[in-house]
Amino acid sequence: MIVPAIGIGPLGSGEWNIAKVASAGTSATSASAAGQSGQTSFSGALSDAINSLESTQDSASTASQQLATGQISDPTEAVTAVENASLSMDFASQIRNQIDTAATTLFQTQV
């Protein structure tokens, strides 16, 4: 018997998926040169953060599936992974809201 996926809050389970982001406009050589000089671009940092968020969500999904199928012996591991993913998503949501507010304020500023 397969247990169907349940929705989390107002969002469905498919809306919690985060896709990997490719570095925008950078080649492998320029990205490695920037990393060697200690400088990172904003797009690179943002891509890294989104990819980290995706890996956190993936590990939580895997842990919850293992808990549901009985493959994990310690349920606190699954609970910890899911809570970590939830806190990461909340943090990312708050950052997005702050950026949106700042952009709106900036665009409404009259010169």
DOVEX-519931 format. One record per residue: x, y, z of N, C-alpha, C in turn; residue in one letter. Coordinates in steps of 0.2 Angstrom, whole numbers, padded with zeros to 4 digits, m for minus. Example, Ala and Ser with C-alpha at 12.3 -4.5 7.8 and 13.67 -1.06 7.14 Angstrom:
<node n_X="0066" n_Y="m0028" n_Z="0039" ca_X="0062" ca_Y="m0022" ca_Z="0039" c_X="0066" c_Y="m0016" c_Z="0039" code="a"/>
<node n_X="0064" n_Y="m0011" n_Z="0035" ca_X="0068" ca_Y="m0005" ca_Z="0036" c_X="0064" c_Y="0000" c_Z="0039" code="s"/>
END
This chain:
<node n_X="0004" n_Y="m0006" n_Z="0000" ca_X="0000" ca_Y="0000" ca_Z="0000" c_X="0004" c_Y="0006" c_Z="0000" code="m"/>
<node n_X="0003" n_Y="0011" n_Z="m0004" ca_X="0007" ca_Y="0017" ca_Z="m0005" c_X="0003" c_Y="0022" c_Z="m0002" code="i"/>
<node n_X="0006" n_Y="0026" n_Z="0003" ca_X="0003" ca_Y="0032" ca_Z="0006" c_X="0004" c_Y="0038" c_Z="0001" code="v"/>
<node n_X="m0002" n_Y="0041" n_Z="0000" ca_X="m0002" ca_Y="0047" ca_Z="m0005" c_X="0002" c_Y="0053" c_Z="m0001" code="p"/>
<node n_X="0005" n_Y="0057" n_Z="m0005" ca_X="0008" ca_Y="0063" ca_Z="m0002" c_X="0003" c_Y="0068" c_Z="0000" code="a"/>
<node n_X="0004" n_Y="0071" n_Z="0006" ca_X="0000" ca_Y="0076" ca_Z="0009" c_X="0002" c_Y="0083" c_Z="0008" code="i"/>
<node n_X="m0002" n_Y="0087" n_Z="0008" ca_X="0000" ca_Y="0094" ca_Z="0007" c_X="0002" c_Y="0097" c_Z="0013" code="g"/>
<node n_X="0006" n_Y="0102" n_Z="0013" ca_X="0009" ca_Y="0106" ca_Z="0019" c_X="0006" c_Y="0113" c_Z="0019" code="i"/>
<node n_X="0002" n_Y="0114" n_Z="0023" ca_X="m0001" ca_Y="0121" ca_Z="0023" c_X="m0005" c_Y="0122" c_Z="0017" code="g"/>
<node n_X="m0005" n_Y="0129" n_Z="0015" ca_X="m0009" ca_Y="0131" ca_Z="0009" c_X="m0005" c_Y="0129" c_Z="0003" code="p"/>
<node n_X="0001" n_Y="0127" n_Z="0003" ca_X="0004" ca_Y="0125" ca_Z="m0003" c_X="0004" c_Y="0117" c_Z="m0004" code="l"/>
<node n_X="0004" n_Y="0115" n_Z="m0010" ca_X="0004" ca_Y="0108" ca_Z="m0011" c_X="0011" c_Y="0105" c_Z="m0011" code="g"/>
<node n_X="0012" n_Y="0099" n_Z="m0011" ca_X="0019" ca_Y="0096" ca_Z="m0010" c_X="0023" c_Y="0097" c_Z="m0016" code="s"/>
<node n_X="0020" n_Y="0098" n_Z="m0022" ca_X="0024" ca_Y="0100" ca_Z="m0028" c_X="0027" c_Y="0107" c_Z="m0028" code="g"/>
<node n_X="0024" n_Y="0111" n_Z="m0024" ca_X="0026" ca_Y="0118" ca_Z="m0024" c_X="0032" c_Y="0120" c_Z="m0019" code="e"/>
<node n_X="0034" n_Y="0114" n_Z="m0015" ca_X="0040" ca_Y="0115" ca_Z="m0011" c_X="0046" c_Y="0113" c_Z="m0014" code="w"/>
<node n_X="0046" n_Y="0111" n_Z="m0020" ca_X="0052" ca_Y="0109" ca_Z="m0024" c_X="0056" c_Y="0115" c_Z="m0026" code="n"/>
<node n_X="0063" n_Y="0114" n_Z="m0025" ca_X="0067" ca_Y="0119" ca_Z="m0027" c_X="0072" c_Y="0116" c_Z="m0033" code="i"/>
<node n_X="0072" n_Y="0120" n_Z="m0038" ca_X="0077" ca_Y="0117" ca_Z="m0044" c_X="0083" c_Y="0120" c_Z="m0043" code="a"/>
<node n_X="0089" n_Y="0117" n_Z="m0046" ca_X="0095" ca_Y="0119" ca_Z="m0046" c_X="0096" c_Y="0125" c_Z="m0050" code="k"/>
<node n_X="0100" n_Y="0130" n_Z="m0049" ca_X="0101" ca_Y="0136" ca_Z="m0053" c_X="0108" c_Y="0136" c_Z="m0056" code="v"/>
<node n_X="0108" n_Y="0137" n_Z="m0062" ca_X="0115" ca_Y="0137" ca_Z="m0065" c_X="0117" c_Y="0144" c_Z="m0064" code="a"/>
<node n_X="0124" n_Y="0145" n_Z="m0064" ca_X="0127" ca_Y="0152" ca_Z="m0063" c_X="0125" c_Y="0156" c_Z="m0069" code="s"/>
<node n_X="0123" n_Y="0162" n_Z="m0069" ca_X="0121" ca_Y="0166" ca_Z="m0074" c_X="0126" c_Y="0170" c_Z="m0077" code="a"/>
<node n_X="0128" n_Y="0168" n_Z="m0083" ca_X="0133" ca_Y="0172" ca_Z="m0087" c_X="0140" c_Y="0171" c_Z="m0085" code="g"/>
<node n_X="0142" n_Y="0166" n_Z="m0081" ca_X="0149" ca_Y="0165" ca_Z="m0079" c_X="0151" c_Y="0158" c_Z="m0082" code="t"/>
<node n_X="0157" n_Y="0158" n_Z="m0084" ca_X="0160" ca_Y="0152" ca_Z="m0087" c_X="0164" c_Y="0149" c_Z="m0081" code="s"/>
<node n_X="0166" n_Y="0142" n_Z="m0082" ca_X="0169" ca_Y="0139" ca_Z="m0077" c_X="0176" c_Y="0142" c_Z="m0076" code="a"/>
<node n_X="0179" n_Y="0145" n_Z="m0081" ca_X="0186" ca_Y="0148" ca_Z="m0079" c_X="0185" c_Y="0154" c_Z="m0076" code="t"/>
<node n_X="0180" n_Y="0158" n_Z="m0077" ca_X="0180" ca_Y="0165" ca_Z="m0074" c_X="0177" c_Y="0164" c_Z="m0067" code="s"/>
<node n_X="0173" n_Y="0158" n_Z="m0066" ca_X="0171" ca_Y="0157" ca_Z="m0059" c_X="0176" c_Y="0154" c_Z="m0055" code="a"/>
<node n_X="0181" n_Y="0150" n_Z="m0057" ca_X="0186" ca_Y="0148" ca_Z="m0053" c_X="0191" c_Y="0153" c_Z="m0052" code="s"/>
<node n_X="0192" n_Y="0158" n_Z="m0057" ca_X="0197" ca_Y="0164" ca_Z="m0056" c_X="0194" c_Y="0168" c_Z="m0050" code="a"/>
<node n_X="0187" n_Y="0169" n_Z="m0050" ca_X="0184" ca_Y="0173" ca_Z="m0045" c_X="0185" c_Y="0170" c_Z="m0038" code="a"/>
<node n_X="0184" n_Y="0163" n_Z="m0038" ca_X="0185" ca_Y="0160" ca_Z="m0032" c_X="0192" c_Y="0160" c_Z="m0029" code="g"/>
<node n_X="0197" n_Y="0160" n_Z="m0034" ca_X="0204" ca_Y="0160" ca_Z="m0032" c_X="0206" c_Y="0167" c_Z="m0029" code="q"/>
<node n_X="0203" n_Y="0172" n_Z="m0032" ca_X="0205" ca_Y="0179" ca_Z="m0029" c_X="0201" c_Y="0181" c_Z="m0023" code="s"/>
<node n_X="0196" n_Y="0176" n_Z="m0021" ca_X="0192" ca_Y="0178" ca_Z="m0015" c_X="0186" c_Y="0182" c_Z="m0016" code="g"/>
<node n_X="0184" n_Y="0184" n_Z="m0022" ca_X="0179" ca_Y="0187" ca_Z="m0024" c_X="0173" c_Y="0183" c_Z="m0027" code="q"/>
<node n_X="0167" n_Y="0184" n_Z="m0025" ca_X="0162" ca_Y="0180" ca_Z="m0028" c_X="0156" c_Y="0185" c_Z="m0030" code="t"/>
<node n_X="0153" n_Y="0183" n_Z="m0035" ca_X="0148" ca_Y="0188" ca_Z="m0038" c_X="0141" c_Y="0187" c_Z="m0034" code="s"/>
<node n_X="0137" n_Y="0191" n_Z="m0034" ca_X="0130" ca_Y="0191" ca_Z="m0031" c_X="0126" c_Y="0185" c_Z="m0034" code="f"/>
<node n_X="0127" n_Y="0184" n_Z="m0040" ca_X="0123" ca_Y="0179" ca_Z="m0043" c_X="0126" c_Y="0172" c_Z="m0041" code="s"/>
<node n_X="0132" n_Y="0172" n_Z="m0041" ca_X="0135" ca_Y="0165" ca_Z="m0038" c_X="0133" c_Y="0164" c_Z="m0031" code="g"/>
<node n_X="0133" n_Y="0169" n_Z="m0027" ca_X="0131" ca_Y="0168" ca_Z="m0020" c_X="0124" c_Y="0166" c_Z="m0020" code="a"/>
<node n_X="0120" n_Y="0169" n_Z="m0024" ca_X="0113" ca_Y="0167" ca_Z="m0024" c_X="0112" c_Y="0160" c_Z="m0026" code="l"/>
<node n_X="0115" n_Y="0158" n_Z="m0032" ca_X="0115" ca_Y="0151" ca_Z="m0034" c_X="0117" c_Y="0146" c_Z="m0029" code="s"/>
<node n_X="0122" n_Y="0148" n_Z="m0026" ca_X="0124" ca_Y="0143" ca_Z="m0020" c_X="0119" c_Y="0142" c_Z="m0015" code="d"/>
<node n_X="0116" n_Y="0148" n_Z="m0013" ca_X="0111" ca_Y="0147" ca_Z="m0008" c_X="0105" c_Y="0144" c_Z="m0010" code="a"/>
<node n_X="0103" n_Y="0145" n_Z="m0016" ca_X="0097" ca_Y="0141" ca_Z="m0018" c_X="0099" c_Y="0133" c_Z="m0019" code="i"/>
<node n_X="0105" n_Y="0132" n_Z="m0022" ca_X="0107" ca_Y="0125" ca_Z="m0022" c_X="0107" c_Y="0122" c_Z="m0015" code="n"/>
<node n_X="0109" n_Y="0125" n_Z="m0010" ca_X="0110" ca_Y="0123" ca_Z="m0004" c_X="0103" c_Y="0121" c_Z="m0001" code="s"/>
<node n_X="0098" n_Y="0126" n_Z="m0002" ca_X="0091" ca_Y="0125" ca_Z="0000" c_X="0088" c_Y="0119" c_Z="m0003" code="l"/>
<node n_X="0090" n_Y="0118" n_Z="m0010" ca_X="0087" ca_Y="0112" ca_Z="m0013" c_X="0090" c_Y="0106" c_Z="m0010" code="e"/>
<node n_X="0096" n_Y="0105" n_Z="m0008" ca_X="0099" ca_Y="0099" ca_Z="m0005" c_X="0096" c_Y="0098" c_Z="0001" code="s"/>
<node n_X="0095" n_Y="0103" n_Z="0005" ca_X="0091" ca_Y="0103" ca_Z="0012" c_X="0084" c_Y="0100" c_Z="0011" code="t"/>
<node n_X="0081" n_Y="0102" n_Z="0006" ca_X="0074" ca_Y="0100" ca_Z="0004" c_X="0074" c_Y="0092" c_Z="0002" code="q"/>
<node n_X="0079" n_Y="0091" n_Z="m0002" ca_X="0080" ca_Y="0084" ca_Z="m0004" c_X="0081" c_Y="0079" c_Z="0001" code="d"/>
<node n_X="0086" n_Y="0081" n_Z="0006" ca_X="0088" ca_Y="0077" ca_Z="0012" c_X="0082" c_Y="0076" c_Z="0016" code="s"/>
<node n_X="0077" n_Y="0081" n_Z="0017" ca_X="0071" ca_Y="0080" ca_Z="0021" c_X="0066" c_Y="0076" c_Z="0018" code="a"/>
<node n_X="0066" n_Y="0076" n_Z="0011" ca_X="0061" ca_Y="0072" ca_Z="0008" c_X="0063" c_Y="0064" c_Z="0008" code="s"/>
<node n_X="0070" n_Y="0063" n_Z="0007" ca_X="0073" ca_Y="0057" ca_Z="0008" c_X="0072" c_Y="0054" c_Z="0015" code="t"/>
<node n_X="0073" n_Y="0058" n_Z="0020" ca_X="0072" ca_Y="0056" ca_Z="0027" c_X="0065" c_Y="0054" c_Z="0029" code="a"/>
<node n_X="0060" n_Y="0058" n_Z="0026" ca_X="0053" ca_Y="0057" ca_Z="0028" c_X="0051" c_Y="0050" c_Z="0024" code="s"/>
<node n_X="0053" n_Y="0049" n_Z="0018" ca_X="0052" ca_Y="0043" ca_Z="0014" c_X="0055" c_Y="0037" c_Z="0018" code="q"/>
<node n_X="0061" n_Y="0038" n_Z="0020" ca_X="0064" ca_Y="0032" ca_Z="0024" c_X="0060" c_Y="0031" c_Z="0031" code="q"/>
<node n_X="0058" n_Y="0036" n_Z="0034" ca_X="0054" ca_Y="0035" ca_Z="0040" c_X="0047" c_Y="0032" c_Z="0039" code="l"/>
<node n_X="0044" n_Y="0034" n_Z="0033" ca_X="0037" ca_Y="0031" ca_Z="0031" c_X="0038" c_Y="0023" c_Z="0029" code="a"/>
<node n_X="0043" n_Y="0022" n_Z="0026" ca_X="0044" ca_Y="0015" ca_Z="0024" c_X="0048" c_Y="0010" c_Z="0029" code="t"/>
<node n_X="0050" n_Y="0013" n_Z="0035" ca_X="0053" ca_Y="0009" ca_Z="0040" c_X="0060" c_Y="0008" c_Z="0039" code="g"/>
<node n_X="0064" n_Y="0012" n_Z="0035" ca_X="0071" ca_Y="0011" ca_Z="0033" c_X="0075" c_Y="0014" c_Z="0038" code="q"/>
<node n_X="0073" n_Y="0019" n_Z="0042" ca_X="0077" ca_Y="0023" ca_Z="0046" c_X="0075" c_Y="0020" c_Z="0054" code="i"/>
<node n_X="0080" n_Y="0019" n_Z="0057" ca_X="0079" ca_Y="0017" ca_Z="0064" c_X="0078" c_Y="0022" c_Z="0069" code="s"/>
<node n_X="0081" n_Y="0028" n_Z="0068" ca_X="0080" ca_Y="0033" ca_Z="0073" c_X="0075" c_Y="0039" c_Z="0070" code="d"/>
<node n_X="0069" n_Y="0039" n_Z="0073" ca_X="0064" ca_Y="0044" ca_Z="0070" c_X="0067" c_Y="0051" c_Z="0071" code="p"/>
<node n_X="0071" n_Y="0053" n_Z="0076" ca_X="0073" ca_Y="0060" ca_Z="0077" c_X="0077" c_Y="0062" c_Z="0071" code="t"/>
<node n_X="0081" n_Y="0058" n_Z="0068" ca_X="0085" ca_Y="0060" ca_Z="0062" c_X="0080" c_Y="0063" c_Z="0057" code="e"/>
<node n_X="0074" n_Y="0059" n_Z="0055" ca_X="0070" ca_Y="0062" ca_Z="0050" c_X="0066" c_Y="0068" c_Z="0053" code="a"/>
<node n_X="0064" n_Y="0069" n_Z="0059" ca_X="0061" ca_Y="0075" ca_Z="0061" c_X="0066" c_Y="0081" c_Z="0061" code="v"/>
<node n_X="0072" n_Y="0079" n_Z="0063" ca_X="0077" ca_Y="0085" ca_Z="0063" c_X="0079" c_Y="0087" c_Z="0055" code="t"/>
<node n_X="0079" n_Y="0082" n_Z="0051" ca_X="0080" ca_Y="0084" ca_Z="0044" c_X="0074" c_Y="0088" c_Z="0041" code="a"/>
<node n_X="0068" n_Y="0086" n_Z="0043" ca_X="0062" ca_Y="0090" ca_Z="0040" c_X="0061" c_Y="0097" c_Z="0043" code="v"/>
<node n_X="0063" n_Y="0097" n_Z="0050" ca_X="0063" ca_Y="0104" ca_Z="0053" c_X="0068" c_Y="0108" c_Z="0051" code="e"/>
<node n_X="0074" n_Y="0106" n_Z="0049" ca_X="0079" ca_Y="0110" ca_Z="0046" c_X="0077" c_Y="0112" c_Z="0039" code="n"/>
<node n_X="0074" n_Y="0108" n_Z="0035" ca_X="0072" ca_Y="0110" ca_Z="0029" c_X="0066" c_Y="0116" c_Z="0030" code="a"/>
<node n_X="0062" n_Y="0115" n_Z="0034" ca_X="0057" ca_Y="0120" ca_Z="0036" c_X="0059" c_Y="0126" c_Z="0038" code="s"/>
<node n_X="0064" n_Y="0126" n_Z="0042" ca_X="0067" ca_Y="0133" ca_Z="0044" c_X="0071" c_Y="0136" c_Z="0039" code="l"/>
<node n_X="0074" n_Y="0132" n_Z="0035" ca_X="0078" ca_Y="0135" ca_Z="0029" c_X="0073" c_Y="0138" c_Z="0024" code="s"/>
<node n_X="0068" n_Y="0135" n_Z="0023" ca_X="0063" ca_Y="0138" ca_Z="0018" c_X="0060" c_Y="0144" c_Z="0021" code="m"/>
<node n_X="0058" n_Y="0144" n_Z="0027" ca_X="0056" ca_Y="0150" ca_Z="0031" c_X="0061" c_Y="0156" c_Z="0030" code="d"/>
<node n_X="0067" n_Y="0154" n_Z="0031" ca_X="0072" ca_Y="0159" ca_Z="0031" c_X="0073" c_Y="0162" c_Z="0024" code="f"/>
<node n_X="0073" n_Y="0158" n_Z="0019" ca_X="0073" ca_Y="0160" ca_Z="0012" c_X="0067" c_Y="0164" c_Z="0010" code="a"/>
<node n_X="0061" n_Y="0162" n_Z="0013" ca_X="0055" ca_Y="0166" ca_Z="0011" c_X="0056" c_Y="0173" c_Z="0014" code="s"/>
<node n_X="0058" n_Y="0174" n_Z="0020" ca_X="0059" ca_Y="0180" ca_Z="0023" c_X="0064" c_Y="0185" c_Z="0020" code="q"/>
<node n_X="0070" n_Y="0181" n_Z="0017" ca_X="0074" ca_Y="0185" ca_Z="0013" c_X="0071" c_Y="0188" c_Z="0007" code="i"/>
<node n_X="0067" n_Y="0183" n_Z="0003" ca_X="0064" ca_Y="0185" ca_Z="m0003" c_X="0059" c_Y="0191" c_Z="m0001" code="r"/>
<node n_X="0056" n_Y="0191" n_Z="0004" ca_X="0051" ca_Y="0196" ca_Z="0006" c_X="0055" c_Y="0203" c_Z="0007" code="n"/>
<node n_X="0060" n_Y="0202" n_Z="0010" ca_X="0064" ca_Y="0208" ca_Z="0012" c_X="0067" c_Y="0211" c_Z="0005" code="q"/>
<node n_X="0069" n_Y="0207" n_Z="0001" ca_X="0072" ca_Y="0210" ca_Z="m0006" c_X="0066" c_Y="0213" c_Z="m0010" code="i"/>
<node n_X="0060" n_Y="0210" n_Z="m0010" ca_X="0055" ca_Y="0212" ca_Z="m0013" c_X="0053" c_Y="0219" c_Z="m0010" code="d"/>
<node n_X="0053" n_Y="0220" n_Z="m0004" ca_X="0051" ca_Y="0226" ca_Z="m0001" c_X="0056" c_Y="0232" c_Z="m0002" code="t"/>
<node n_X="0063" n_Y="0230" n_Z="m0002" ca_X="0068" ca_Y="0234" ca_Z="m0004" c_X="0067" c_Y="0237" c_Z="m0011" code="a"/>
<node n_X="0066" n_Y="0232" n_Z="m0016" ca_X="0066" ca_Y="0234" ca_Z="m0023" c_X="0059" c_Y="0238" c_Z="m0024" code="a"/>
<node n_X="0054" n_Y="0237" n_Z="m0021" ca_X="0048" ca_Y="0241" ca_Z="m0022" c_X="0049" c_Y="0248" c_Z="m0019" code="t"/>
<node n_X="0053" n_Y="0248" n_Z="m0013" ca_X="0054" ca_Y="0255" ca_Z="m0011" c_X="0059" c_Y="0259" c_Z="m0015" code="t"/>
<node n_X="0064" n_Y="0255" n_Z="m0018" ca_X="0069" ca_Y="0258" ca_Z="m0023" c_X="0065" c_Y="0261" c_Z="m0029" code="l"/>
<node n_X="0061" n_Y="0257" n_Z="m0032" ca_X="0058" ca_Y="0259" ca_Z="m0038" c_X="0052" c_Y="0264" c_Z="m0037" code="f"/>
<node n_X="0050" n_Y="0265" n_Z="m0031" ca_X="0045" ca_Y="0270" ca_Z="m0030" c_X="0048" c_Y="0277" c_Z="m0027" code="q"/>
<node n_X="0055" n_Y="0277" n_Z="m0026" ca_X="0058" ca_Y="0283" ca_Z="m0024" c_X="0058" c_Y="0288" c_Z="m0030" code="t"/>
<node n_X="0056" n_Y="0294" n_Z="m0029" ca_X="0056" ca_Y="0299" ca_Z="m0034" c_X="0063" c_Y="0303" c_Z="m0034" code="q"/>
<node n_X="0065" n_Y="0304" n_Z="m0040" ca_X="0072" ca_Y="0307" ca_Z="m0040" c_X="0070" c_Y="0315" c_Z="m0042" code="v"/>
END
